[in-house]
Amino acid sequence: MLTREDDIEVHALRKRGWTISAIARHLGRDRKTIRAYLAGREPGVRKSSRADPFDKFEAYCAQRLKDDPHVWASTLYDELLELGYDRSYSTFTRQLRTRALRPACEPCVPAKGRAAAVIEHPPGEETQWDWVELPDPPEHWGWGKTAHLLVGALSHSGMWRAVLCESEEQPFLVDGLDRVARALGGRSRDWRFDRMSTVVSPRTGKVSASFAAVAKHYGVTVKPCPPRRGNRKGVVEKANHVAAQRFWRTLPDDVSVEEAQRRLDKWCSTRGDVRMRATADGRATVATLATAEPLAPMPAPFPAIMSVQRVVSAQALVSYAGNRYSVPPQLHGRAVTVHVRLGATHLDIATCPSPGRAREAATVVARHRLAPAGAGATIRDEGHVTALTKTALAAFTTEPPHRSKQRRPPSPAARAEADRLRRELTGDTTTAGDSDGVVDLARYAAAAAGRNTLTPHPTHGPSPEDQPNTEKETNQQ
């Protein structure tokens, strides 16, 4: 066996006109070995003189695998046995591998292993968007097991920004789009999404009717990615990876949502924007390239309504976006819904519909001025404060707690209620005040007359048994 360097030297000497014998003497090798390398054959491997029995079946197997790349080798082997193939299954599968007869199925090939071309993006042409699911958010956020990060990246410069959201529903998506686009400096001509159901139909790729109004409001064109082509939005995909590893992985447990958002914005401006990018005019930072992008100014936010559920605290306060808002004190411990219209200066707090058939409709119980997010302000209504004070004072008492082992018989009111229930059960229509509390015993006598006795009632005539039998008495005489 020759090394790669010797193989190169053999071919170089041969091109200079050296004979095989001279090359063999020069390298100290056998002439047959030199001749084999020059012929492109692997030394030591002899070609069989017998015909390969698989040759006549190769065309059939290639056609079957072309028609169905996922057909099992065992199924194809059964078909070949019926056609006269007489070798073992292991020999058959080895022939499939060495001849590379099974083609790659393009729809099933993961995007990571495919060939990727560099797509040129003119300045200001496209913004790429994507959601990132972040596991295990801090428990005091109240977001459950997953937080959601909406990432937007400019395709030309690579600048990206992101916002933390409580949900991936469409109102939160619209809010995130507006906030990220303003942080990037404006809106590009196209917005590229993957097939998220809040934007396009995952099956057809057509823009949904609800999001079409959003796109018209901002004056952008929606460009959905082809299915299973993550490389098409590779700029935002890389930003997703960076956000998960360099921001979320090191986030402490004791920070609020607003503080986490401030940390992310600071990292993007101090770390992400100073990255160097190669351009036709030389190297420049991401921030420099983003400044030169012709982005259109943002209009007023689209009037989507975000709705979140909260539980009223013992102080009759509802927490939202780092602030607290008052509600009537009788809602203490109940779930309420906070409604916020994007771009509005106030929020509404409504009761949640009660379950069941006769469900209570949701009612707006409070409207407050919307405080800046994360300000830590407490907004109270004077009426709510007064009602809360009255409720707290009414519940205040100096009496000691009740003893658990204490005799407390039913009160007169409870006994009167029990008598009423008994009368309804027996069908007695008399009231407790009849005859001033005097019970007429004649009623009991009338009810007991004629019971358990053969004596007739005085008001009735004699019974047939009591009539004298005159004929019988005469005979006896």
Steps between C-alpha positions, in 0.01 A plus 500: 500500500629842411446810703314791351829687454659203318191463280529866400872458426435189288260689273731802484801288395293315243395830342867597480566191287640259755449133437317277744822314578685824573220622730495165680881510554477863614232427762612150586167348400387214280428581137152337521410736786614804302312380193180448704510850650559654160202303363278621781455156655529418869793261543419167662138500387435274205190520291306182485487331164146378564203718425326659796154341538358832614579676171180391328288610799663841539274680254185365666615599848603847382160558341308374806703721733456796269124452508491450877815603690351370827425144392649255749797294390328187630199571276723553198691181587174301498425633152848401376461147634192457283702631203779242548750667734681224695733685735455579872331807643828638640661472156203679346513793747878527451444535127245778562751689712809456282314590183317792673170401345271660762463872415467770764142615554513880478191571712640283778857634496553735797581859415828482691664264253387669179702726282439864587555799277567853620196719430567865437266738681494865390490757781154558641345212308420234760448437872493141623280397795487193717384378842735342752354288781709549815453231767468547877439875544519638856203374699393843623435608141191279499557391139500125561766272358590701189581860416476627142752723325415670170819571304520733201818537290587723204618269222755743352683628807426216743380733777240331720277585792260287705220537754377263770132407467262309720334320210535438127141600424446751224449812721834430672660439160374837373625673813841336462523588130429864575749522788782318318454698177520827694815376675656416161429850375203442269335251268648335196310424180456128570436305819603136478341241730510126527163324483370617835124456523438856622637640171444246222326169450759230579357277225463745212729787599226757433482804729216479752219753482568632850869566431428651159355802679823530701715486186285766331525723805880493500531499119722192473500190284480164677747243365450151648792258490469181295414205723797341676748755369643652814810618314284752314490715815843417629564851639225478759574132570853595607358782714271246667798286594694796637201624705449157656866443588634844585191657657253243629752241622658743748185689608465505882186377676428819695449740207164627382375487143575867450852466639565200275382701199734787593793258528423356157477846340829600660675186374375557146624860493837442672589154369289406201530832312880512518549180301715546189357411159684469171365723222604597149651820640681329786410397851238691698301450818141381502386835639669685213334281239160533669526878501534499122187286446207703361227401746157662486365672814258307717131597507285492812474153655238271355201504739518137607364412844714294735318306772666333798354343813605605847392420858394788726723537807385548860542876456260489201786565254573347160858476370579576135829592327679584824219718643192443718145619441206505744164321466193479728584315825232232454712353218773397744640159400306483172641477150459805278602584144714801410431644155753737340461650154833572333564870483233584759568697817280290730418141583177323594455235768202268457359202687545155349185325371376241747492137376180310440191550289377808685837667469543851623612741231832679537461849647755780499550596865789745472677726248836655586763717341773277360828552686839446329605135499719409795443830683386325818205740535179427689195656337196516730149632448360709788178300501695177525705638789188606691325167443811307602526703821134436587535129429811474714340690791180295481697183529703634793404369848655477846311187603705191574477210257228243559577196711484170317352311801201714584128421527295717268147362444281617210369853543126587500530616142655168400226306682229703329658425163513130589127505591423655165685223322316232699162648413591503131600135530172389665278725292366694801400848384446650845737765608687518821274785620163316474278531818776693668702186552202293642462156342142375450483140628171438321691469179700216643178331626336524159805357336515208746127413485426160352858383514585162665140447634169343391290762673325712239514871508197645686392698202443188290210248521538139614690267275323201332667267751326685786145449350298239701432169324124461577455171313783337689372612836145371425626152413701487820190573697 
